[in-house]
């Protein structure tokens, strides 16, 4: 039930995003933060559903792992580090 409510909230926010073209930059940022928070809440709810007795510390640890996995997956499953070279050394 809680997951359904959060999904509906995401759908409402998605519809609002479609109207971003006419919004002020401050409102766009506020909406992006709201969507990010909602996504984190949905992910945390999923973790809690799979681990009903998880404590807050482990929940945050698992949430961080999932967010990092999503970032790596989105970025092509690899981390690229930039090495700056100084000339003459």
C-alpha positions in Angstrom: 0.0 0.0 0.0 2.7 2.4 1.0 4.6 1.6 -2.2 1.5 2.3 -4.3 1.0 5.7 -2.7 4.7 6.6 -3.3 4.3 5.4 -6.9 1.3 7.7 -7.4 3.2 10.6 -5.9 6.0 10.0 -8.4 3.5 10.0 -11.3 2.1 13.3 -10.1 5.6 14.8 -10.0 6.4 13.3 -13.4 3.4 15.2 -14.9 4.6 18.3 -13.2 8.0 17.8 -14.9 6.3 17.9 -18.3 5.4 21.5 -17.5 8.9 22.6 -16.5 9.5 24.7 -19.6 7.4 27.6 -18.0 8.8 27.4 -14.5 11.3 29.5 -12.8 14.7 27.9 -12.1 14.1 27.9 -8.3 10.9 25.9 -8.7 12.6 23.5 -11.0 15.3 22.8 -8.4 12.7 22.4 -5.7 10.8 19.8 -7.8 14.0 17.9 -8.6 14.7 17.7 -4.9 11.2 16.5 -4.2 11.5 13.8 -6.9 14.9 12.7 -5.6 13.5 12.4 -2.0 10.5 10.4 -3.3 12.8 8.0 -5.2 14.9 7.5 -2.0 11.8 6.8 0.0 10.6 4.2 -2.6 14.0 2.5 -2.5 14.1 2.5 1.3 10.5 1.0 1.4 11.6 -1.7 -1.0 14.6 -2.6 1.3 12.3 -2.6 4.3 9.8 -4.9 2.6 12.7 -7.4 1.9 14.2 -7.0 5.4 11.3 -6.2 7.8 13.5 -6.1 10.9 16.4 -4.0 9.5 17.7 -1.2 11.7 18.2 2.4 10.6 22.0 2.1 10.3 21.8 -1.0 8.1 19.0 0.5 6.1 21.1 3.6 5.3 24.1 1.4 4.4 22.0 -0.7 2.0 20.4 2.4 0.5 23.8 3.9 -0.2 24.9 0.7 -1.8 21.9 0.7 -4.1 22.4 4.4 -5.0 26.0 3.7 -5.9 25.0 0.7 -7.9 22.5 2.8 -9.9 25.2 5.4 -10.5 27.7 2.8 -11.8 25.0 1.2 -13.9 23.9 4.5 -15.4 27.5 5.5 -16.1 28.2 2.4 -18.1 29.2 0.1 -15.2 32.6 1.7 -14.8 34.2 4.5 -12.9 36.5 6.8 -14.9 39.1 8.7 -13.0 40.8 11.7 -14.6 44.6 12.0 -14.1 46.0 15.4 -14.6 49.5 15.5 -16.0 51.8 18.4 -15.4 54.1 19.2 -18.3 57.9 19.3 -17.6 57.8 16.8 -14.7 
